[in-house]
């Protein structure tokens, strides 16, 4: 997954010091199915996610990322939760951590496919069959999906590590 230019510019100034970045996870719902991608970087199944560009609204990020990564048009329905990712250290020594806005999206059109190289697979999975995906979804992915599928109108959040 290519590093956005604004992060490359920041890295010129801060080197490998930890960056606190904002991101979005888009949980896309079509009936009883969820859009899932198998990520190229770690080989795991997940909902589409991406970095919020400077000045971009999280809903716009979610809709853009789903179209770019899976070729599917969606509409954001609501914020489902706010989460914090685990700290990440990349092979080159760069470190970052993400504040993640989790949004529930409604499918509008399109059949999923790995559109931009950030996924090796993209497909609809019945919500009752998520546990069958291999490798298994991460705890964070499952938590964010649960938030999006909840009937609660309030956004969820998690405290502490």
C-alpha positions, -999 to 999 in steps of 0.1 A, spaced: 0 0 0 16 33 -11 24 59 16 4 91 11 26 120 0 17 141 31 32 113 53 64 112 32 67 149 37 63 145 75 88 117 76 114 141 61 111 162 93 105 136 120 123 106 107 111 73 122 95 90 153 60 78 160 33 95 141 -3 98 154 -25 94 123 -62 94 117 -78 66 97 -112 51 89 -126 16 88 -156 12 65 -179 -17 74 -200 -22 43 -233 -39 46 -255 -54 19 -284 -73 35 -268 -100 56 -235 -97 39 -204 -77 46 -177 -66 22 -144 -81 32 -109 -78 16 -78 -99 21 -50 -74 26 -19 -76 6 4 -62 34 -4 -88 60 -26 -115 43 -55 -110 68 -91 -105 61 -106 -71 72 -130 -44 63 -117 -17 40 -96 9 58 -75 39 49 -58 70 61 -77 103 62 -60 128 40 -54 164 54 -87 183 52 -107 152 42 -139 143 61 -140 107 74 -171 98 54 -155 110 22 -124 89 31 -145 58 36 -164 61 4 -132 68 -16 -112 39 0 -140 14 -7 -142 24 -43 -104 25 -47 -97 -8 -30 -128 -29 -39 -145 -12 -68 -177 -8 -48 -198 24 -44 -211 29 -9 -228 56 12 -218 62 48 -248 58 72 -233 66 105 -203 66 128 -203 33 146 -173 39 169 -139 53 176 -110 31 182 -72 32 186 -50 8 167 -20 -10 181 13 8 176 29 -3 143 66 -4 133 72 -9 96 102 -27 81 120 6 75 117 16 112 89 41 107 64 40 136 28 51 138 -5 46 156 -40 54 144 -71 70 157 -97 50 138 -132 63 130 -154 32 123 -183 39 100 -212 17 88 -217 20 50 -246 9 28 -238 -8 -5 -250 13 -35 -235 -6 -65 -207 -26 -78 -193 -61 -75 -162 -63 -53 -128 -71 -68 -92 -62 -57 -91 -29 -75 -58 -12 -66 -34 -38 -54 -40 -33 -16 -60 -65 -15 -56 -99 -31 -93 -108 -27 -125 -89 -22 -159 -105 -17 -192 -105 1 -193 -127 32 -225 -136 51 -222 -122 86 -227 -156 101 -197 -170 82 -171 -144 92 -155 -170 115 -148 -192 85 -124 -168 69 -87 -178 70 -66 -164 83 -91 -154 110 -101 -118 115 -82 -98 141 -99 -90 175 -99 -53 164 -116 -62 131 -143 -82 149 -149 -54 174 -153 -28 147 -177 -50 128 -198 -56 159 -200 -19 165 -212 -13 129 -238 -41 131 -251 -29 165 -285 -13 166 -272 14 189 -274 49 176 -246 60 199 -210 55 187 -190 30 206 -155 35 219 -129 16 239 -108 28 268 -72 18 276 -49 -7 260 
